[in-house]
Amino acid sequence: MARWQPDASRRLAQAALDLFEERGYENTTVIDIAERAGLTKSTFFRHYADKREVLFGGETLTRLLAAGIAAAPATAAPLDAIGHALDVVGREAFTPDLREFRARRRAVIAANRELQEREALKGLAVIASMTGALRQRGVPDLTARATAELGALALQIAYERWSDVTGGEEFSDVARRAVGEVRAAMASSDAN
């Protein structure tokens, strides 16, 4: 594959995932990833800080969530604003053509403690991003924090279900159900 071909970032991510599956995360180097993608080490570092980041997409998810919350109708309740954001994520980041990649990514992360820790840190960044976006909408601090935690739970549930499904169900549909289930669980706990 020629070095000048487009979509270097995606090529690097695919090469990294392939190598992590073949050799293991620990036995794969940045040079291995760049070579598999038909690129140079310097190109790799233009896109990613290190080999872990190739599976985590930088700030894309947190940016999409914040933008989706900001774009939700002004009358939307906080959890509905997060639901709107999850629709945006589904259209932009969790597209059907990426389902297999995302499922394979989950398996690689599950097999490596360092990647699990990075995934947990990413989860905290997601919560912080949603909390900040809700505050920008005028949601009081405690409500924003609690709703962001619930939104992160709905996102995680939806992501796991969506990446495990082999059919054509859209992420947004799975996410809407997950938000509804989280809302129902909150109502159930309030009733008890």
C-alpha positions, -999 to 999 in steps of 0.1 A, spaced: 0 0 0 15 34 -10 24 58 18 4 86 2 -30 68 3 -56 85 24 -69 77 58 -36 70 75 -53 71 109 -77 43 101 -50 23 84 -29 25 115 -58 15 138 -65 -15 116 -29 -26 115 -25 -22 152 -56 -42 159 -45 -70 135 -10 -71 152 -24 -70 187 -46 -100 179 -17 -119 161 12 -111 184 -4 -96 216 -2 -60 227 31 -64 245 48 -79 215 38 -53 190 58 -21 185 50 12 169 73 4 140 55 -29 135 22 -10 133 35 16 109 51 -10 86 19 -31 85 0 0 75 25 9 49 35 41 67 64 55 86 70 58 123 69 96 121 34 93 104 23 71 133 33 98 158 15 125 138 -17 106 146 -11 89 179 10 96 210 17 59 216 5 24 206 -22 24 232 -39 55 218 -44 38 184 -73 19 199 -88 49 217 -94 75 190 -81 105 208 -108 130 218 -133 121 192 -159 105 215 -158 132 242 -160 159 215 -190 142 199 -208 137 232 -203 173 242 -215 186 208 -245 163 209 -255 175 243 -251 211 233 -272 205 201 -301 188 220 -334 208 221 -334 235 248 -364 218 264 -347 184 266 -342 169 301 -306 161 310 -309 124 302 -327 132 270 -298 155 260 -275 126 266 -297 104 244 -294 130 217 -257 129 221 -257 91 217 -276 95 184 -248 118 172 -221 92 183 -240 65 165 -240 86 132 -204 97 135 -184 71 154 -203 38 158 -212 32 122 -222 -2 108 -189 -5 89 -170 -2 122 -190 -28 141 -165 -57 135 -135 -34 143 -152 -23 175 -160 -59 186 -124 -70 179 -111 -39 198 -132 -49 228 -116 -84 228 -81 -70 226 -87 -46 254 -103 -73 276 -71 -94 271 -47 -67 284 -46 -50 318 -28 -18 305 -55 -13 279 -83 -20 304 -68 8 326 -67 31 296 -103 23 288 -113 31 324 -95 65 320 -113 71 288 -146 64 307 -137 91 332 -130 115 304 -164 107 288 -182 114 321 -163 147 326 -172 157 290 -209 150 295 -209 167 329 -193 199 314 -217 199 285 -247 195 308 -234 223 331 -232 245 300 -269 239 295 -276 252 330 -280 219 347 -270 221 384 -237 205 392 -249 175 412 -276 167 386 -251 171 358 -226 147 375 -252 121 383 -268 123 349 -234 120 332 -226 89 352 -260 74 341 -253 84 305 -219 67 306 -236 36 319 -261 37 290 -232 43 266 -213 13 279 -243 -10 278 -252 2 243 -216 -2 230 -213 -37 244 -246 -48 230 -241 -31 196 -206 -45 191 -218 -80 200 -247 -80 175 -240 -95 141 -272 -81 126 -277 -46 112 -291 -28 142 -280 8 144 -261 20 174 -286 48 180 -314 23 183 -294 2 208 -285 34 227 -320 47 230 -331 14 245 -302 15 270 -311 51 280 -347 39 285 -335 10 306 -313 33 328 -343 57 332 -366 27 342 -340 15 367 -338 50 382 -376 51 385 -377 16 400 -351 25 426 -370 57 435 -401 36 440 -384 12 464 
